[in-house]
Every structure is written in C-alpha cells, then in structure tokens.
Amino acid sequence: LQGQLLAEAIRSVKPGGRWVYATCSWFVDENEDIVSTVAEREKIESRMLGSPAADSDTLFAAKFVHSKNFR
C-alpha cells in the first residue's frame, strides 16, 4: 500500500519539484525497500536521510527530486 501511495503522489509533482516520503517506522520493508523500489521503477532521484544505526527514537525520510526527463 505504501508503494502505491508513493507512486500515485509522484504523478502530482511537476518536473523539478521535490517531495518527502516519511514514516515513524524503523522497518526496512516500510522504508528503504519502498523508496528503492519506487525510485528504480519511476526512474527518479532519491536521497535517504537519517541514521538507522543510531540507538534512538527514529523517523525515516527520503527526499525525492522530480527530474525533467521523468516519464
């Protein structure tokens, strides 16, 4: 479901636009896996922020940039 929601949100961003995918989860399958899959499929640039290895409360965020050659 998260992958579908992210993919749908991408379609509403103009070329050159930016958006963030964020969760309050530390589960890789809800974070890194979703971002990697969607970024690869949609051919978009993404950058994951944060430090999952740190022993602290966590939140996950990935910043996306909508390229001009996006399909």
N, C-alpha and C positions, 0 to 999 in steps of 0.2 A: 504494500500500500504506500509506504513512504517513497519508494522509487517512482511509482505512478504519479504521486502528488508533485514530486520534484520535476519530473518530466513535463507535466502539464504547466507548472509555473514558469518553466523556461520559455514556453511559447509566448508568454505575455511580456517578455523583456525585449526592448529594442536593441539593435546592434550597438555595441559599445557600452550597453548597460551592465550593471553589476547587481548581484543579489547574494544573500547568505542563506545557507541551509544550516540550521542549528537544532540541537537536541540537548536534553539534560541527561543523556544516557552515556554510558561508557562502553556499551556493547559494540564491537567491531561490525557486526552484521547490521546494526542500525545506523552506523556512521560511515567509516571508511569504505566498507563494501558498497553501500548505496552510492556514495559520491564517486567512487572509482568506476562503477558500472555505468552510471548515468553520464559521467564526463566522457568516457570512452565511446559510448553509443551515440551521444549527441555531438561529439567532436568539439567540446568546449574546454576551455582552460579552467582549472580549479586549483585552489590552494587550501590545504587543511591547516587549521590554526589550533594551538593548544599543546598540551604536553600530557598525553595519556599515561606516560610512565611515572608522572609525579604522584605521590601519595597524598591526594587531597580531594575535596569535592570537585566534581568535574562538570564541564559542559563541553559540547563538541560544536565546532563551527567550521564550515568550509565556505570560502569566498569564491564566487564564480564571476567570470568576465565573459560577456557575450561577444564573440568575435564578429567582425564584419562579413566573414565568409561562411557564417553559420547557415546551415541548410534550412 
